[in-house]
């Protein structure tokens, strides 16, 4: 039986409490050895039958600049075309949570409710990678379908916490998956690789107000049902 490490839950708690979706990065690159350590830790992610369906394409240096410039131009001239369908609709509490998050984000950078031009400009920052020096694009094998994507979701979560543990800020971005044809071309992804999402990462600009807002989480009673008999 594997021994339980005393205090491990506190370490995980701290990582979860302090991880945020960073929306303003410093330009400083992350050392290659740090990125490789993040990948080593993320590789411990569990997957169905240990298939490990994820593949990761990572930019650095001039490639990041080339990627973001090309992506911004692509977005304004092409409709969204993700490899996996985006949500059909946001309804009920999901719509409420999404709107609350957006309103908190806009308030943090002084965007007034109803200012569509300013909110659209903020949305476009997704495709500038929020100034991050790196982006990681996560793909799965198309034959594994939904469950390959689920395994990749677990991988993304581990990547985020591993990065946080090494002082690296991240933001997972479904927005980039909407430009799947561009990502396939840029990274020479074969047709049987499907884009799940991307993660922009680097070092946070802690002075930027956008990194000061925090989302909330629902109480356990709202998301868990106990069956006792």
N, C-alpha and C positions, 0 to 999 in steps of 0.2 A: 504493500500500500504506500502510495506516495505521501511523504510528509507535507503538511500544510505550512507554508512560510508564515510565521507570526508577523502581523503588521502589513501583509500584502494587500489586505482590503483597504487599508488607509492609503496606500500608495495609489491604488486604482481609483479610489475616491478623489484624491487630489487631481489626478489626470483628468477625470471626467468633469470635475468642478471647474477647472481652469482652461480646458480646451474651448476655443471659440472658433467661429468661422471668420477668419481674418479678411477684411476688405480693404486694407491698405498695407502694402509691403514696402520695406526698404529695398533698394536695388542690390544690396550685397548678396553675392551668390553663396549658396550653401556648399561647403567643401564636399568633394566627391566621396570621401570616406564616410562622412556623416550620412549622405544619401544612401550609400551602400548599407550602412548599419540599419537605417529605417527599413530598407528592403529585406534585410536579413530577419528583422523582427516581424515584419508583416508576413513573411513567408511561413510563419508558424500558424497562420490562420487555418482553422478547420474547414474542410470541404467534403461534400458528399462523395463517399468512397475514395477519399483522398485524391480526387481528380485534379485539384489545384488548377482550375480553368483560366485563371487570370494571366494576362500578359500585360506588361507595363511599358509604354513608350515615354521616355523622359527627355525634356529639352534642357539645355544649358547654354550659356554664352550667346553668341550671335543667332543660334537656332531659335532661341526663345523670342528674340526680337523679330525674326523673320516669320515665326509662327503667328505672333499676335498681330502683326501688321497685315498679314494675309487673311487672318480670321476676321478682323474688323471689316475689311473690304468685302469678304465673302458674305458676311451676315447682312449687310445693307443691300445686297443685290440678289439674295437667294431666299426662298422660303425655308422654314424649318423642315428638316427631313431626318429625324432620328432613326437609328437602327431598331430601337424599341419604342413602341408607342408611348407618348407622354400621357399623363392622366387625362381621362375623358372630361372630367369636371372635378371641381373642388366643392363639396357640399357640406352643409351642417357645420359641425365643429372643425372640420378640416379647412373649410373656407374661412372660418373665424380666425383660426390660428395663423393661417397664411396671411390674412389681412393685417392682423395684429403685428406680426413680424415685419411686414413691409412698412407699416406706419412707424414702428420704432426705428427702423433703419432710416427712413426719410427724415424723421425728427432729429436724429443724431447728426445729420449733415445739413439741417436747416431747410429741408424741402417742405413747402406748405402742402397741406391736403388739397388735392385737386390740381396741383401744378404738374400737368402731364409732360411738359417739355423737360422739366428738371428730373422727373422720375424716369423718363426715357433715357436721359443722359446718364443717370445712375445705373440703369440697366445695362447700358453699353460698356460700362466698366468691367462687366463680366468678361467681355471679349478682349479687353486689355489685360486680363488676368489680374486685375487690381494692382498692377505694377509688380507682380511677383517675378522673380528671376528664373523660375522653373515651373513647368507644368508636367504632370504625369497623366497620361491617358490610359484608362483601364478598359481592356477588351476581354471578351469571352468567346469560346467556341460556339458557333451558332447551333450546332447539333445538340448542345446541352440545354438549350431553351431557357425556360424560366429559372430552373434550378442552377444553371451555370451563372446566371445573372445574380441570383441570391447569394451564391458563394462569393461572387465578386463584391457584393455589398458588404459581406463580412470582412473581406480583405480591405476594403476602403476604411471601415471602422478601425481595424487594427493599425493600418497605415497612419491614420490621424492621431491615434494615441501614442504610437511609436515616435512619430515626429514630435509631438508635444513633450515626450519624455526626454528628448534631446534638444529642446529649446527651439524647435522649428515650428513656425506657424503654418496653418493650412486652411484651405477652404475647398470642400467638395463641390463640384459644379455640374449639375445636370444640363445647364444652359449650353455648354459646349457640345454636348451630345446631339443637340438639334442641328448641328452643322456636320453630321457624320460624313457626308461625301468629301468635305474639305479635309477632315481628319484622316480619312482613308487615303486620300491622295498625298497629303503632306508626309505621313508616316509610312507610306507604302504598305498599308494594311491589306492583307488578302481578303477576298470576299467572305470567307468563312469566319472571319473575326468580326464580332459585333461590338460596337462602342457602348459601354455601360455609362461611363461618366468620366470626368477629369478631376484632378486635384491640383490646384495652383498652390505653390508653397515657397517659403523663404523665411525671412525674418520680419516680424511685425513692426510696423511704424506705430509705436505706442503713443505717440503724440497726436495722431490723427483721431478726431472725434468719432469716426465711424467704428473704431475698434472699442469704443466705450460702452455701447449698448449691449444688453444681454437678453436673450429670450428666456421664457419660463417653461416649466414642464408641468404636466398635469399630475394631480395627486394619484397615488396608487389605486385608490378606490374607483377612479374614473377609467382605468385601463385594465384592471384585473378582476376576474370573477372567480370566486371560490366555489368549488363543488365538493361537498363534504359527505353526502349520503347518496 
